[in-house]
Amino acid sequence: MLDINKAKEFKCNVENVRNVLVLSVVNNGAKSLLERLAFEEGYSIEDDIMYDPNKNMSLTKPGEINTFSTIYEHDNEYLLNFTNFPQYQIKDHEYMLNSADTCLIVISSTELNVIEKYTKLIQSVIRNKIKPIILINKLDLWIRLFEDDIEQLLYRVAYIMTNVNQIIEKQRGNDDWNIEVEKDNVVFGSATHGWGFNRQVFEKTGFEFKEIHETVKNNIYNNLHEKIPISEAIFESIIANSPLTSESLRYRLPLICKNEIDIDMTRSMIGADSDGPLIVMFFGERYSEIFPKEIYCRIFCGSLKKDDEIHLMDSKEKIKVIQTFIYHGPHNLACSEISAGKMGCIMADKDIVFGEIYVR
């Protein structure tokens, strides 16, 4: 479980922060995945409410989970922040894509006309220069549907990957972001049952697909989620394929910044300088039955603090920040500030304009 102090201490470790947008258009696969990641982190579900077992405290209804964060040990410690907003919102509000540098697209392997349903979403992601990773989900259903016909399964996987790559190539004009097994930017598995794999997981564990196939076909599962947890495949793929904030902003700044910004502000944003001027963008909100609405943000540079007064770059009207939060497991942790490179949320005394840059 993500330690509170570790979540707060990542101020100077911007290179080891990964901000990921999780999206799907079919059967809420993105929310199913976030719920599974939270469950694997140690949070438990009782009576449709998610609890922190260490504190026996109710956190949120699983259906309302749209953020998740954890510390993952790779060659170093990485803070991984995940955010999910429904696809229908992304369609009308593409500025939400400015929240992250990488997008994990959850694609159902069983859905008819799946590519037609995902085409606009993938086009939006690539048009906004967000590097994609895909999870081909519900592989268990596909295996049980065709049982011994492995060729049909391989054909389905090839069909999805080939068509996703055609969309990427047409949108980008090249194939450098293509989905390939060898790149570890495609994960296969079942978010509901909590197992998944990529090439790296197979090489590390010595696991073979025939074992997965037999286990799922016979509906035994045999602790498959413990042998190849989907979280490990997802986390490894993200670390291997996510660009650093500094790298992604070099090619994304023209899309993000509608205002003219000087060279010093540009350098601060690319460097995710926590000591630089505050530059923050707000990209979404969620209403709570208990608290005022939570407004989600990405801090490009500087630090956003509780009680700060901020304003739009082209306006001097002040907005006061009542409280700041960072992601902590499947809920938000109140803190004194949100530092550069991170995602979090605030409560404010006035309405926020989404997709525009605010400064202190």
Salt bridges, closest charged atoms under 4 A:
GLU77 OE2 - LYS6 NZ 2.59
GLU94 OE2 - ARG127 NH2 2.39
ASP101 OD1 - ARG252 NH1 3.69
ASP101 OD2 - ARG298 NH2 3.06
GLU111 OE2 - LYS117 NZ 2.66
ASP140 OD2 - HIS193 NE2 3.42
ASP148 OD1 - LYS217 NZ 2.73
ASP176 OD1 - ARG172 NE 3.02
GLU180 OE2 - LYS183 NZ 3.89
ASP184 OD2 - ARG199 NH2 2.64
GLU203 OE2 - ARG199 NH1 2.85
GLU208 OE1 - LYS210 NZ 3.60
GLU211 OE2 - LYS227 NZ 3.76
GLU214 OE2 - HIS213 ND1 3.83
GLU214 OE2 - LYS217 NZ 3.49
GLU226 OE2 - HIS225 NE2 3.92
GLU232 OE2 - LYS204 NZ 3.04
GLU236 OE1 - HIS74 ND1 3.10
GLU236 OE2 - LYS204 NZ 3.43
ASP264 OD1 - ARG267 NH1 3.55
GLU285 OE1 - LYS293 NZ 3.40
GLU294 OE1 - ARG286 NH2 3.29
ASP308 OD2 - ARG360 NH2 2.96
GLU317 OE2 - LYS350 NZ 3.75
GLU337 OE2 - LYS11 NZ 3.55
GLU337 OE1 - LYS305 NZ 3.65
ASP351 OD1 - LYS293 NZ 3.10
